[in-house]
């Protein structure tokens, strides 16, 4: 035993388990008079948000919620969703944020899988949640306690479900003296179900330590100042809002809530509340690029956006630069708490052409500073690929910002962590400057005549056409070549382009064998966070090929 191991034990004075709940207590203590939440006519300071969250925690405890209990929430980006992110973890319970665009069977399946004890749901979602609860009772003999939120900004239809109304419930309970984190920072903080783009959702279990560290990383990565004004364009149900509910608490910032993600509503909120930061998938940034210029008038502050996605189109990054929004590109997955890598901008890049800056900024980049490892490995041998920008491998992570594992799914957990790394399923190259660049998802590579075609590269070429709003490229079975690329395209409002014109456009940017053999102008299925559901398009392509 070393001398440094003697009489130098952990104690209450020198050690505390890391939990993002502590950020709320600090902001209430030192920034209690400052604005914390803006939602329509409602305004709450940090002292008020802390009190409301502590009342919710007390109410949930009264309802039997304790360490290890699951609390499901079906909420848009409202104050109640913010409060759930503070109250549920303070009890050692596990937050399950439900995707507001799922159907009743899947919602029932998820609530059963995580054994939800309480459900908090907005009145807008009463029809689908009533169906989900009926299925939960009939198929699984499970009935969570239901709390309905009657949001002041919602004027539509929808009944109150269950036993309790949110505001009335809070009013009947005194706030807990303190929002405390867990005794063990390895305790679960949330279970988030994968988006289902593969048709196989899994319950991703994350812990307090990882949520704390990723919240800190968000601030450091983005060089966020104190008191940011943050607009909720990203659904908080998605990876717990990339941990930003806790990042904003850490900095004493303002949550500007938004029930609906529409260009006018976003730009109006930026103007009215001085919003300076927001996060979104590429589809939302494209909404702002294509919005009438007059909607951006009066926004004089510097606005910084964060974009994630396997590969945001170069045209989107260029478009944001042209309207004066500063974009930071991050990369991650639900299994790594949302973003866990960033294309860190270097000063020298500012001297490059716009197209070269776009290429550099469009890479997945390097690991977050509190993530221990990110690399590109051969998934079969687990050997590192050379940093040559050519040799393809799989992106892998390891460290404190990686999930605990998949709930009730040890086989999937073991497979994901094989070889001591988390396997993302994303194929990429390591470039000479050690920045990672995705080439495709492993299942999205198109093999035509023995040649690999990156669907992302083809999509990037299509996005450079001014008429293209959204596109996706998948493999279509071909008797001669095995597979050939087929492109699904949505055009911008008022724009018109012929398939032959898009093919000709692609030929100017791509090798001949990479050019789509077919262009289909059809609606593209997307998740609520803007991810394109390629598994549905692959089914379309296979079905039409079989018919023809």
Secondary structure, 3 states (H helix, E strand, C coil): CCHHHCCCCCCCCCCCCCCCHHHHHHHHHHCCCCEEEEECCEEEEHHHHHHHHHHHHHHHHHCCCCCCCEEEEECCECHHHHHHHHHHHHCCCEEEECCCCCCHHHHHHHHHHCCEEEEEEEHHHHHHHHHHHHHHHHHHCCCCEEEEECCCCCCCCCCCCCCEEHHHHHHCCCCCCCCCCCCCCCCEEEEEECCCCCCCCCEEEEEHHHHHHHHHHHHHHCCCCCCCEEECCCCCCCHHHHCHHHHHHHCCCEEECECCCCHHHHHHHHHHHCCCEEEEEHHHHHHHHCCCHHHHCCCCCCCEEEEECCCCCHHHHHHHHHCCCEEEEEEEEHHHCEEEEECCCCHHHHHCCHHHHHHHHCCCEEECCCCCEEEEECCCCCCECCCCCCCCEEEEEECCCCCCEECCCHHHHHHHCHHHCEEEEEEEEECCCCCEEEEEEHHHCEEECCEEECHHHHHHHHHCCCCEEEEEEEEEEECCCEEEEEEEEEECCCCCCCHHHHHHHHHCCCCHHHCCCEEEECCCCECCCCCECHHHHHHHHHHHHHHC
